[in-house]
Structures are given as C-alpha cells and as structure tokens.
Amino acid sequence: MGKYDDIINLPRHESTKHPKMPALDRAAQFLPFAALTGHNEAVMETARLTDNRMELDEIRKEELNEHLQLIREQLMRKPQVRITYFVPDAKKEGGSYITITGTIEKIEDIRHQIILENGTVIPMNEIYEIESSFFDNAEC
C-alpha cells in the first residue's frame, strides 16, 4: 500500500469563489519573465541606419526641372523612367533613397507628384535623379 493511496482518487477541488482560469492564461504564468518588454525592439530601432537627405544645388534643381518638362511634353508616349528619390523615415530622422523603374502615368503639378502606372506616387521635391531611355539616354 502506497503512502497516498487514501487521497489519490479523490475529486479535484473546485473553488466556489474564483472562476476556473483558462488553460492559455495558466500557461502564461510559466512564460519567462520579461522585465524589459520592448527593449530588444528599441535597441534594433536605434541600430537601424537611415540616410540623410542630400540637398540639391540650384543648378541641379534646374536640370531636374528641365528633364521633367521634357517628360511632361512626351507623356502621351508613356515614357519609361528610372527615378531615385528620398523617402523620409516614419520613426526617426533621416530616411532612405529608393530607385524605381516604371512608366509615368501622369504628373500632377498642383500636388507636385509623379504617378507611375503601378500606382507609385513620387513627391517631386524628393527626387534626386531621373533617367529616361526616352531622350537618347538623357540623365539628370
């Protein structure tokens, strides 16, 4: 006869004061304690590098404007372009430069943006470089 044979088959006690805790909540009690919740994410965010926006001089701005004017005049021919532009970071200072190739759908002068056929919207004041095979490899 074993030491606990007299109690081994008794029914489990059910509290009348407290509702039974769901198994998922009970399991959570045994998870490792995370005193610094979000710390790893904060470290990763701080370590993430961003680029500084490069300021264009007046000559470069004028070249880009001239190139945009040439593209504007040829919109009916659906110009294929490669545009490098700055995208500000949503969480910290700086951002990144993105280069995209596509066909221009329209140029919205009022909103100062270029819309590509794939739906990408590019703010004109963030453009760093435009290349188009359209004008004998014209590049700005």
GIURDA-V910452 format. One record per backbone hydrogen bond with DSSP energy under -1.0 kcal/mol. NH is the residue of the N-H (numbers start at 1). CO is the residue of the C=O. E is the energy in kcal/mol with one decimal. If there is no record, write none. Layout:
NH:CO:E, NH:CO:E
This chain:
7:4:-1.5, 8:4:-1.6, 10:7:-1.5, 26:22:-2.1, 27:23:-2.5, 28:24:-1.5, 30:27:-1.6, 31:28:-1.3, 39:36:-2.5, 42:38:-2.3, 43:39:-2.4, 44:40:-2.4, 45:41:-2.3, 46:42:-2.2, 47:43:-2.1, 48:44:-1.2, 51:95:-4.1, 61:57:-2.3, 62:58:-2.2, 63:59:-2.2, 64:60:-2.3, 65:61:-2.4, 66:62:-2.4, 67:63:-2.3, 68:64:-2.6, 69:65:-2.1, 70:66:-2.1, 71:67:-2.3, 72:68:-2.8, 73:69:-2.0, 75:72:-1.1, 77:74:-1.7, 78:75:-2.0, 81:102:-3.2, 82:131:-2.8, 83:100:-2.7, 84:129:-2.6, 85:98:-2.6, 86:126:-2.4, 87:96:-3.0, 89:94:-2.7, 95:51:-1.6, 96:87:-2.0, 98:85:-2.9, 100:83:-2.5, 102:81:-2.4, 104:79:-2.2, 105:115:-2.7, 106:115:-1.9, 108:113:-3.0, 113:108:-2.1, 114:122:-2.8, 115:106:-2.9, 116:120:-2.6, 117:103:-2.8, 119:116:-2.0, 122:114:-3.0, 124:112:-2.8, 126:123:-1.6, 127:124:-1.2, 128:84:-3.3, 129:84:-1.9, 131:82:-2.5, 132:138:-2.0, 140:130:-2.9
